[in-house]
Amino acid sequence: QCKSSRTITMAENSAPNARVKARKAKRNRSSPLAISSDLADENSVLANKILGLKDKTTTHSFNMTELKIESLNADDICSIIKSQISADDDASAKELAALCVKRTMGNPHFVLEFLKMLKNEGLFTYDAETRRWKWDLSQIEQVTMSTANVIILLLCKIQKMPTQVQRFMQYAACLGSSFSVPTLGLIWNRSKMFRSNVSDEPLEKLIDIAEENYFFEKCGTNRYRWVHDKVQEAALLLSKKSMSSFQLDVGSSLYYSLDEKSLEEELFNVADIINSGNVKKRPEFARLNLRAAEKARGIYAIQSAANYAAKGIELLQDAEVMENRSLWLRLYTIGSEMEFALGNGEKAELYSREVLTRDTYSKMEKMPLKVAAARKLALVDSKHDETIEVCLELLRTLGYALLWNKTTIPLQAFVEVHRTIRKLKGAPAPEVFSASLGQMTDEKQQMCMRLIGTVGYAAYRSNRMPLYALSICRNVQITLKCGMGKDSGVNFASLGMITSGFKGDFETAAKITEMALSIQKASHPARKGGCLYISYAYNLVWSKASFHSSLRPLFDAYASAIRVGNTAFALWSLTAQRVWFPYMMGMPLRHILKEFSILQSQMEEFSLRGHVLMLRVCWQMIINLTCGGPNAHELEGDKFSRSSLIGEQPLGVRMIPFAEGELLVFLNPVQAAERAIAVGNKFTKLMPGFCLGMIETFHRGVALYVMARKTRRRKYRVHANKIRKRIKKWLLAGNPNVESYSLVLEAEHSALNRSYAKAEKQYAAAISLASRTDHLHHAALFNERYADFLRNERKDSEKAVHYLNEAIRFYDLWGATKKVKTLKSLLSDCTG
């Protein structure tokens, strides 16, 4: 359900029953409105029963489809009126329909309720002689003036119910949009102890009445929900005394009556009801809000956790601070952490100062707030050098020495990486690895991990890769020694990236990545976003995951990260899923272009400047490929220009070498080859293990072979051969994404060595594979290279023209406008 629409669920074979009832209704025309009302009632009951079966679709052999029905407009309602009550006067039906829209906002549920109310109030009259229904629109408008919104309409309906039903619905409304029967029964039975006017009507009968009148519907075993949020709102308006006092009564009843297990299940409901009432400053309710805040943080509902913490702080008076010292500290600590996570730095610092300026707390008690402040320096303020210094000092306070000394960081990183990888090689298989670790319980070690992780983040953002690698290794070692923490999975995934990116050991990288996913699943599955992103964007695509099979995990990474408030990982994941992977798969460029403005708006909303710059670099690259300008091979335009770079932006500028190389490969291959020698593997060094490094390396190899075959100069041959061997090594290591890369480079190599028959077979195999997998860019590129081979080495112009036409066709499908123009000009020369 939603506020402006209804979701209708229909099981297969239910439609014939509806048609039978419709035929029966059609045959009996003596009182069409009554018949229609009965039919609507019966179908509503049927729909409710079907909704109850929804959870059983996995165990029973029937299919179920949900149809979202939007709000009705005046024409829709007019059609209903004319078909159901035989209204021949089109003008009067339209006027009534317009009034229905005005009174019900077009909600299908409320339209039916409104029409039934008009019948029940005698505002429709049936003329037996003409066998037509009649009404006085001015009278209807006057009588229903007080029902100018749907809540009043529903309130009127509820107020006509027996008194005990109204009271019962009030209590149910306080429990939220859905509720369990035992919880409702508890507060209902407790209320009868204090109210002599409450009847002894059985709970089950009251529920049946509410269900029969379409106020409740079943949503599980012993659980019900309101059929619409407006019905719940109307029930809340029934209270004859202050609503806030009533809600406090209900909330207090639940708080004092529920056992520990039931209170935990209904914790958020109870806290929300009490907080909505006129609750006074009481430590017990502050403690309840702390408990709710900690539970919300545990499921990464960051905003809710911050709200509960704020309410708990509000409920504690200053005079009670020393009496409730631990409670006060925990509320301010979690409040500060959650506000930092939400990017509300000012409020977070206010909470921190309240604790840090008091001498009554020890250094260790203040440490969580200092850790949160250090993370703000990195995540919000982007002061990376200062972040590293602050974190190192806090680690020393905790008795942990991260560095030997600052001058030996590269050597220390080299030693730690090799030592850690060697240790993990001998670890148990990934599927049982997490079970051997256990959960981390030492709070001091958890704080150390968070600080080391913050050092690693700041080091990565400031391009200090040895310090980044060292931080990752240290957190992996803490996990091996002390158990799994919140970010253990991300650290293992990052080590997998280091293993593949720096060492080129894809087999071990895959094993470490599987360990990461196993750890994340066993310890903190809700925080899987970062782990999934690194695993698929950096690690598994090099060894076992195809580009296509990675799309779903990347979207899951986005969804998971956005739920826990990790916007940086969330938007990396979404960019990978919507831009980087589609580009590597050769999807039409026009489809990729549609994603950029949406992604940019989200990144700007969260002030992710590095993300925005990397995105705009890719955006300009795609625009240049799709436009036909004379300087399209240069990475300059409206979306990105080097002149627009302000200050140091080490994260964002890493994408520039990639984009520049891609434009040259397709639009100026001669210059691309010169650049490939001059720049080398700069991009893969800047972003080791990153998925785009795969296609960037391959395209450098293609450009080098273009010039090697054209000039036969050694400088091109040597560099091209190195890339060919590297990609072949990737293929032999199990990389599922580079088979066509290897085939076409082998074809180029064979052509260079005059093994023409072998080259022809390899070109044909590469073209077939790229075409079969819909990699449009490579199907085009491979056809172009084969046409060049046929024209220059084989001197077969007729066959060359065929493959050149194929290249043009695929480039056109891909959307590379400038390239199509260039090849069409070349085709004219070949055929002229």
Secondary structure as GFF3:
##gff-version 3
##sequence-region A 1 832
A	DSSP	beta_strand	6	11	.	.	.	ID=ss1
A	DSSP	alpha_helix	14	27	.	.	.	ID=ss2
A	DSSP	alpha_helix	32	52	.	.	.	ID=ss3
A	DSSP	three_ten_helix	54	56	.	.	.	ID=ss4
A	DSSP	beta_strand	64	69	.	.	.	ID=ss5
A	DSSP	alpha_helix	74	84	.	.	.	ID=ss6
A	DSSP	alpha_helix	90	104	.	.	.	ID=ss7
A	DSSP	alpha_helix	108	120	.	.	.	ID=ss8
A	DSSP	beta_strand	124	127	.	.	.	ID=ss9
A	DSSP	beta_strand	132	135	.	.	.	ID=ss10
A	DSSP	alpha_helix	137	143	.	.	.	ID=ss11
A	DSSP	three_ten_helix	145	147	.	.	.	ID=ss12
A	DSSP	alpha_helix	150	159	.	.	.	ID=ss13
A	DSSP	alpha_helix	163	174	.	.	.	ID=ss14
A	DSSP	beta_strand	178	180	.	.	.	ID=ss15
A	DSSP	alpha_helix	181	191	.	.	.	ID=ss16
A	DSSP	alpha_helix	203	212	.	.	.	ID=ss17
A	DSSP	beta_strand	216	220	.	.	.	ID=ss18
A	DSSP	beta_strand	223	226	.	.	.	ID=ss19
A	DSSP	alpha_helix	229	236	.	.	.	ID=ss20
A	DSSP	alpha_helix	243	257	.	.	.	ID=ss21
A	DSSP	alpha_helix	260	265	.	.	.	ID=ss22
A	DSSP	alpha_helix	267	276	.	.	.	ID=ss23
A	DSSP	alpha_helix	283	298	.	.	.	ID=ss24
A	DSSP	alpha_helix	302	314	.	.	.	ID=ss25
A	DSSP	three_ten_helix	318	320	.	.	.	ID=ss26
A	DSSP	alpha_helix	325	341	.	.	.	ID=ss27
A	DSSP	alpha_helix	345	356	.	.	.	ID=ss28
A	DSSP	alpha_helix	363	379	.	.	.	ID=ss29
A	DSSP	alpha_helix	384	397	.	.	.	ID=ss30
A	DSSP	three_ten_helix	406	408	.	.	.	ID=ss31
A	DSSP	alpha_helix	409	425	.	.	.	ID=ss32
A	DSSP	alpha_helix	430	433	.	.	.	ID=ss33
A	DSSP	three_ten_helix	434	436	.	.	.	ID=ss34
A	DSSP	alpha_helix	443	461	.	.	.	ID=ss35
A	DSSP	alpha_helix	465	482	.	.	.	ID=ss36
A	DSSP	alpha_helix	488	501	.	.	.	ID=ss37
A	DSSP	alpha_helix	506	523	.	.	.	ID=ss38
A	DSSP	three_ten_helix	525	527	.	.	.	ID=ss39
A	DSSP	alpha_helix	528	534	.	.	.	ID=ss40
A	DSSP	pi_helix	535	539	.	.	.	ID=ss41
A	DSSP	three_ten_helix	540	542	.	.	.	ID=ss42
A	DSSP	alpha_helix	547	563	.	.	.	ID=ss43
A	DSSP	alpha_helix	567	575	.	.	.	ID=ss44
A	DSSP	pi_helix	576	580	.	.	.	ID=ss45
A	DSSP	alpha_helix	581	584	.	.	.	ID=ss46
A	DSSP	alpha_helix	589	605	.	.	.	ID=ss47
A	DSSP	alpha_helix	609	626	.	.	.	ID=ss48
A	DSSP	three_ten_helix	642	644	.	.	.	ID=ss49
A	DSSP	three_ten_helix	652	655	.	.	.	ID=ss50
A	DSSP	alpha_helix	656	667	.	.	.	ID=ss51
A	DSSP	alpha_helix	669	679	.	.	.	ID=ss52
A	DSSP	alpha_helix	682	686	.	.	.	ID=ss53
A	DSSP	alpha_helix	692	711	.	.	.	ID=ss54
A	DSSP	alpha_helix	714	732	.	.	.	ID=ss55
A	DSSP	alpha_helix	739	752	.	.	.	ID=ss56
A	DSSP	alpha_helix	756	772	.	.	.	ID=ss57
A	DSSP	alpha_helix	776	792	.	.	.	ID=ss58
A	DSSP	alpha_helix	797	814	.	.	.	ID=ss59
A	DSSP	alpha_helix	817	831	.	.	.	ID=ss60
###
